[in-house]
């Protein structure tokens, strides 16, 4: 199989599909951001997050007051991301985070 096609096929299965091809673990984080007064505020936050080591993607929406960040947890933590926003003079709160869970052997394990 052509390497380019193989890489695209693995990409379609997700960022954790094949680390041997250079994919890294990616977590997604939604943050509620307060204190923005205009679209320039959102762009400023987005720029700082995008330039942060370990961040793959950052999008900030002024209208909804939300930030979405895709990041490598081996390089940066959710706490460090919220601190970056707070250091700019805004307030951020984790709205939703996705984490893989392993070790469960049956449906009963998830009840609790």
Secondary structure, DSSP 4 states (H G I P E B T S, - for coil): --HHHHHHHHHHH-TTS-GGGT----EEEEEEEE---SHHHHHHHHHHHHTSTTEEEEEEETTTTEEEEEE-TTT--HHHHHHHHHHTT-EEEEEEE--------SGGGG--
